[in-house]
Amino acid sequence: MNIAALLSGGVDSSVAVHLLCEQGYKPDLWYIKIGMDDADQGYSCPQEEDLEIVQAMAHKYGLHYEVLDLQKEYWDEVVTYTIDKVKRGFTPNPDVMCNRLIKFGAFHKKIGYQYDKTATGHYAATRIGYLDEQGYFVPVEHEDPFVKVEDLPQGESMWLGTTPDPVKDQTDFLAQLEDLQVQHSLFPIGHMEKEEVRHIAESAKLPSAHRKDSQGICFLGKINYNEFIERFLGAKEGPIIELETGKILGKHRGFWFHTIGQRKGLYLSGGPWFVIKKDIEQNIVYVSRGYDPEAQKQDWLVMREMHWITLNAVNPATSNLPVKFKIRHVAELNNGTLFQRADGSYFLQMEKKTNGVAPGQFCCVYTPDGKICLGSGEIALE
């Protein structure tokens, strides 16, 4: 088995490599460079420590490693997408698009196609089986764990599965992957919880054992996200208005600096205050007081473009498909029913109201048992 392992310098990808080596594999290590090296603009993303860990892992296990520069691809695809969505008043998710277009996209086109599998440290899994009439997943075991999809019996498919650690599960960040990208993927730590991964790293004395999990968007480096947005969109002062009373509470510097459900960064007294909605044309930000205000909740949403991962394995035209879903990176999955409308969009009826439904975010859809990620769609204005 010829395996490429994407090593970020974090503990998760390091343990993934360790487990592969324990199983007798000798993966080639690849570090993807996406941080923008533009010191004048402040985009420098510190990578020295990452590369030191990659080199240390290569030396420890006698592996070959290389650095692949995908800065241009990241800028053209992910950063451009982010700026465009923010400019239009949406809430983008750069991490989702980075996985689809860069780690599992551009890398495969340039390098990954040469390998049988590409391994990462994501908390996810690939599972073989089928969906029963109620939409529940039925697993099927095979002697060869790396059996190719084209060799599976009729009716069986490969699926993107969730992990035992609901807090760390990252299928929502992978829910825009294509079918072939999932088939080519390998998730060595997908059956583990974070605590177990940390324990393995410490026992094996991996160089990243005590490194903190990364936070934020890597390419920004030390620059503040709002500062980055301002460099492209500038600032435009507008009113902050209380939704219930119409009272002007203060001013903001541009609606693009605020997202639905936001609490911090409003600088209003007498709170807490939450962003409820935005008027893009008038440059108005509406807020409501109190924790989890009812006005912020809704029990439905619409997705204009639903992306199904496993092709020909889900009937998207089903009039009432029972699903679990989530719209943010949270542990809890909620129940709902998915309907396809005449215009091809999807209407999700939630079992209970939820807050923070923001256009531009991805709604991730799962089987009723929560074991399989079926795909995701971008939440639309409706």
ABEGO torsion letter per residue (X at the ends): XBBBBBBAGBAAAAAAAAAAAAAGBBBBBBBBBABBBBAAAGABBBAAAAAAAAAAAAAAAGBBBBBBBAAAAAAAAAAAAAAAAAAAGBBBBAAAAAAAAAAABAAAAAAAAABABBBBABBBBBBBEBBBAAGBBBBBBBABAABBAAABBBGBBBBBBBBABAAABAAAAAAABBAAAAAABBBAAAABBAAAAAAAAAAAGBAAAABBBBBEBAAAEABBAAAAAAAAAEBBBBBBBBAAAGBBAEBBAEAAABBBGBABGAGBBGOBBBBABBBAAAGBBBBBBEBGBAAABBABBBBABBBBABBGABBAABABBBBBBBABBBABBBBBBBBBBAAGBBBBBBABBBBGBBBGBBBBBBBAAGABBAEBBBBBBX
